[in-house]
Amino acid sequence: MPERNPKKRVSKADWLEVALQIFRQEGEPGIRIELLARRLNVNKSGFYWHFKDRSDLLEQLLDYWENEYTKVVTENTILPSLPPADRLLAVMNMIYDHRLAELDVHFSAWALKDPAAARKVQKVVRLRLEYLKDIFIEAGFTESEASMRARLFVGYESNEITMFRFKSKELAKQYRESRWKLLISGL
């Protein structure tokens, strides 16, 4: 067993990334401070430089997911310069290229068991829906049409990675472009 390195500097982002890796594999119950420290090859005392306790880590993990997997799109400064239809395709490509939906099913499952996680997941979903609805409205759809299209977009994008496996990146691209055409049809 490798010896722990007490002088190794580990950032808060490092702790959160390892927590996300464990979360992908084992879900929220698998996130244990001892396991995180072992994976980072440090003493667990380093954890307490960044987090009060496990509950604080879990709360910050939810915030990290919101920022790194949603706000990276909704607060992107380049996307608003694109025409609405092009912006939608760019968002689809970002989600695919950067695997921004890969944890959505895991966070949704956690939300079924934990009220704090449920509040954060609902907040993130509302943020996504509002962002997309605004794009559809800007593209010329009525409020109800925009709302329905935003729901279709979010529902599909959040689940595609776990439900469908594409044989190639080219096939995934073809499906994205076809889905995009369906979503903007009627303009």
N, C-alpha and C positions, 0 to 999 in steps of 0.2 A: 504494500500500500504506500503511495507516495506521501512524503512528509508535507505537512501544511506549511505554507510560506507566510509567516506572520507579518512580514514587511511588504508584501505585495499590495499595491494600491488597486482597489477595485471600485469603480464608479457606481453611482446609483443606477445608471443605464445598464451597466454590466449585470447587476443584481436583477433588474427587471427583465432583461433579455433571457437570462437563464430561467427565471420564473416562468416566462412565456414558453420556453422550450419544454419545461416540465408540465405546464398547463396543457400544451398540445398533446402530450403523451398520457397524462394521468388525470387531467382535470384539476379543479381547485383543491380537492382533498390531498393531492400529491405534493402540493407546494409546502415544503417544510424547510425551515431555516437550516437545519443540519444538512439536508440534501443540497440546498443551494450552495452552501459553503464548500461542501465536498466537490461539487461540480466546478466551482471556481478555484479550488485548491487553496483556500484560505481558512483562517479560523472564523468561527461563526460570530465572534465578538465584533468583527468588521461590519457585520450586518447592521449593528446598532448605531453606527455612524450616520446611516441613511434613513433608518426606519425605527419607529418606537417599538413596534412589535409586528407579529404576523398580520394582524388586522390592518395596520397602517400600510404594510406592503400590499395587501390585497386591494385596499382603496386606491393606492397609487398605481397599481397594476391596471385597474379599471380606467384611471385617468390617462395612463400611458397608451392604452389601447385606443381611447377616444382621440388622443392627439396624433399618434403615429399611424393610425389606420383609417381615420375619418377627417380630422381637421387638416391633415396634409393635403386633402383635396378641397374641402370647403373653404379653407383660408389661403389657398394657392393664389398667388398674385398674378400669375401668367394666364390662367384659364379665363378670367373675365374679359380678356382682350379678344377672345375667339368668338365668332358668331355662335349663337345658341346651339344649333345642330352640330357644329364642329366640336363645341365644348362637350356635348354629351358623348361623342365618340372618343374624345381625349380622356374623359373620365373613365369610360369603359376600358380603354387601353391602360390607363394608370392602375386600375383595379387588377387587371390581369397581369400586367408586367411586374408589378410590385407585390403581388399576392395580398392585396389589402383586405380581402374577404376571408382569408384562410382561417381566421379565428372566430368568425361570426357565429358559427354553429356551437362552438365550445362556450362562448360567452352567453349565448341564448340558453344553453343547457344549464349553466351555472345560475342564470337568472330565474329559472324555474324553482330553484331551491333556496335562493337567498334574496331577501327583499332589497338589500342595498345594491346588489348586482342587478336586480330587476330594474331599479330606478335608473341606474347608469345606462343599461342597455336600451331602455325606453327613450332616454334622453338622446342617445346616439342615433337611434332610428328616427326620431323626430327631426334631428339636425339634418340627417341625410335626406329625408323626405322633403323638408322645407327647401333645402338647397336645390334639389332636382325639380321640385314643383316650380320654383322661381325661374329655372331655365326653360321649362316647358311653356310657362306663361310668356316669358320673353320671346319665345319662338312663335307665339301666336295662338296657343291653345287656350280654351276657356279654363276657368279655375277648376271645374269638376274634371275636365279632360286631363288637365295638368296633374291633378291629384292622383287620378287613376294611373296615369303613365308613370308617375314617380313611384307609386306602390309596386307596379310591375317591375320597374327597373331595380329597386332595392330588393324586392323579394327574390328576383332571379340572381342578381349579382351576389347576394349574401349566401346563396346556396349552390351556385354552379360548381364551385371547387370541390364540394363534398359529394355532389350528386352525379356529375358528369366527368368523364375522363376522355380527353381528346387524344387521338392518336398522334397528332402533330400540332406544332404551333400554327402552321398554315391553316389547318382545319379549324382551330380555335378562332383564328382571325376571321375566317369566312363566316363562322357562326356569329361572332360579335358584330360584323358589318351587316349581316342579315337582320339581326335583332335590332340594331340601330335604325335600319331602314323601316322596320315595322313600327318602332316607337315614334319616329318622326313623320310617318305617313299621314297624310291629311293636311299637311301644311300648305 
